[in-house]
Each structure stands twice: as structure tokens, then as C-alpha cells.
């Protein structure tokens, strides 16, 4: 039985973490009992506000905004949608994400769109993968996450001697953790470009997980992407500085959660983040290359956390503020 792992993180840190749950760690999953100010165990409950201020619009503008939904780990109540003009919900056919669509013109300049949610989020561990069609979909190439011989060669070397999908997924997790360093300086980061991440060996969460997904898919392991926000564990309310994303891969009939960029930033949690996502998360959407109708002029949506605004076909970044407030347990929960 594995008693721990030693991880060399981007040539900077050598850590050894001992699992505190023998049964889970024997199965190759991370330690479940770590205490950390970074994570919330069990369940988390909060209000989440997504606010977009439209810039000056000269001509015709079109806006796409993610609308979070519920699943087995996240119960979402939409408490308020306030939008200038008429809006309508869209659904992408591949991932079933809900997206708010708004046509805007000069009269909407400077106006605010706001969506407020009430959320109960559960800590995520390995869970059953029951839909075969979804598994097949998560083996293919995407625009910035190709499945090719380069990734296949890297992944094959990184997983040499590993016999099961869980062992190979763990080896890829450690490979990415060792190879990459969380760094948002310069240009090129943040697009989730797996080739760029492979070459630069730096980036943010989108880059870490795009590289991991490309490696996994290239050796036949289904892997998928989700994006949203981390709710600060040690605060009761406030603004959230930006989005966060994470990944899962399929092994032995289960989806295995991983968060490699957080493991890089918090090496003491490297064991935990192989096999867990904490409760202080809010998922806004999942998948890449999202196709909706009406479609953006810029093409399929790379991923959907921040809004996409096009004015006369040109992409413009509107001011977006994400904020939260923790709440007591809902009486109906």
C-alpha cells in the first residue's frame, strides 16, 4: 500500500504527505482528513452575486452570461435576475449549460445586469460515471486541448509501469504538478491552451487543467473541465478576485476530482486535491468550445466564467464583479 508521495513542485519544493485514511489512500485517492484554512469540508452555503456593468455601446451589442445550475453536488436557487431590456435563456447542446443572452444597444450603455443565487454546495469525492456517451465525448480534441502524438508520448512516459486508469491518472497529476508552476505574469496564460502550457510550464488554473486533460485523453482516459469560483473559506462575505477551474478524470467507473493548480499553490494539500474538491466552490459552467444559438461572431465559446460581450462583432470585456455572502442553513434544506 502507498504510504505517501514525494512531490517535487516545479523544482522548488520537496514535500512528503502521509495519508490519514488508509482505506482511501490504498485505493490511490488523496487523504480526506486534512484541516486547512483554504477548504471547507462537508457542505457550504452562500449567496452569490454576479454583476455586469455594460460599457458604452455604439451600435449593436450582444451579451452571453453563464447561468449556474444544480447537480448532485450543487443546489442552486436563482433569487434574482435583473437585466436591462429583454433577455432569454440559452442551452448549449453538448453540456447543457444555461446561458443568459441579451441584445443591447446604445440605450443599455452603463446599465447593470445582476444575477443573485442561493447555493448549497457539497464537498466532492469520487462518484459514479454512468453515462457512456459523456465518457466518449471527453476523449476528443478541442480547439486548445488537442489529442495528438506529442501529448501521447509525454503521457505514456509519465505513466510507465502504471496498470490501471486510477494509477495513470495519479501519475499524470504528479507529472503536471512537477512540471508546471502557477504564474500569471507575461502574456499567453489563462486561455487554457494545452500546447502553450506544455511549452511555457507556467500558467493559471485553466492552463494546468487543459494540459492535464490533453495528456489524459491522449492515452484514452476521459477527462473534463469545469469553471466557476472559489468561495474564500475564512470570510463571511466580500468580493471574489476571479474565476477558478478544475478537472475530473474517469477511472474504474468513477469520476475522480482533481485540482492541480491549487495543489501547486498549497503543497500541503497536494494529497487532498487528488480525489477531492472542497465545498467552498461554485460551478458556473462546464466544458469547452460551447456552441449556442444565437452564436457569437467570435465562434464557439472557449469556456464560460466571465461574460462574453460583442459590440459590432468585436469582443469587449465588460466590468464584472463577483461577490458572496455566507448564509445559515436554508429552512427547506
ABEGO torsion letter per residue (X at the ends): XBAEBBBBBGGABBBBBBBABAAAAAAGBBBAABBBAABBBGBBBBBBBBBBBBBBBBEBBBBBBBBBBBBAABBBBBABBBBBEBBBBBBBAAAGBBBBBBBBBAAABGBBBBBBBBBBBBBBBBBBBABAAAAAAAABBBAABBBBAAAAAAAAAAABGBABAAAAAAAAAAAAAAABBBBABEBGBGAGBAAAAAAAGBEBAAAAAAAAAAAAAAAGBBBBBBBBBBBBAABABEBBAEBBBBBBBBBGGBBBBBBAAAAAABAAAAAAABGBBBABBBBABBEBGBBBOBBBAAEBBABBABBBBBBGGBBBBBBBBBBBBBBBBBAAX
